[in-house]
């Protein structure tokens, strides 16, 4: 009989690629991970790993067992969820993108404290690119993420998305300026999110569609930095309405061509969709999004 803890290590190695990354993810030492995988090989009676330079990789038998490990972990999760329904609330591990963590999540947690005080919610603020992978890898139970028009997030087996709502994206300018159309901002300095993010790719495409290559002078993952740079008159940018929460925007805003919106959604693993604790958190997030999302700044 295989030990589930060791199967999870094999599953993590199949996802992350190196023993060092598995160890960092699960707060183990690399030597502990290697030792447990060696024990799993003995249980299996076949080689699961083989040398690959200074690293190791899964053998065909290792990849096969990793696929079975994923299914075993799904069954284990479903069993725990079923038991939790009868035993009471459990812990829900939530990851949220920054704009959601700073606006809709606090209101949802306040509501949950009154509605289900025995429920424990643990929160991490991470970009969607990272949190959706970690959801798949079982670090989180629930994720709040977004996708921009024409930039659909990767769809992974065993992960389901539910739309929270649409979030308009607009041009932001210093507060003393008047609204200006995008094509007239070709000579301005821009602040955008880091290269490689969906938000950055999408914003650059909007500028190109307007006939110019943006002068991206400032790059920041923290959208609060965007607000401060624009407020100081050092740059212009594009920001979603959700960043303002239920407060008025301190900046001048202008509509983008076509009035684009990003989709804000929650994601869970299929095996935990029926988990009552996860479901009540998703409901609170949906209600908070509806209450706090601004239709116009």
Secondary structure as GFF3:
##gff-version 3
##sequence-region A 1 297
A	DSSP	alpha_helix	4	16	.	.	.	ID=ss1
A	DSSP	alpha_helix	19	26	.	.	.	ID=ss2
A	DSSP	alpha_helix	30	44	.	.	.	ID=ss3
A	DSSP	beta_strand	49	52	.	.	.	ID=ss4
A	DSSP	beta_strand	55	58	.	.	.	ID=ss5
A	DSSP	alpha_helix	60	87	.	.	.	ID=ss6
A	DSSP	beta_strand	91	96	.	.	.	ID=ss7
A	DSSP	alpha_helix	98	102	.	.	.	ID=ss8
A	DSSP	alpha_helix	104	115	.	.	.	ID=ss9
A	DSSP	beta_strand	120	125	.	.	.	ID=ss10
A	DSSP	alpha_helix	128	136	.	.	.	ID=ss11
A	DSSP	beta_strand	142	147	.	.	.	ID=ss12
A	DSSP	beta_strand	159	173	.	.	.	ID=ss13
A	DSSP	three_ten_helix	182	185	.	.	.	ID=ss14
A	DSSP	beta_strand	189	192	.	.	.	ID=ss15
A	DSSP	alpha_helix	198	209	.	.	.	ID=ss16
A	DSSP	beta_strand	215	219	.	.	.	ID=ss17
A	DSSP	alpha_helix	223	231	.	.	.	ID=ss18
A	DSSP	beta_strand	237	240	.	.	.	ID=ss19
A	DSSP	three_ten_helix	241	244	.	.	.	ID=ss20
A	DSSP	beta_strand	252	255	.	.	.	ID=ss21
A	DSSP	beta_strand	261	269	.	.	.	ID=ss22
A	DSSP	three_ten_helix	270	272	.	.	.	ID=ss23
A	DSSP	alpha_helix	276	292	.	.	.	ID=ss24
###
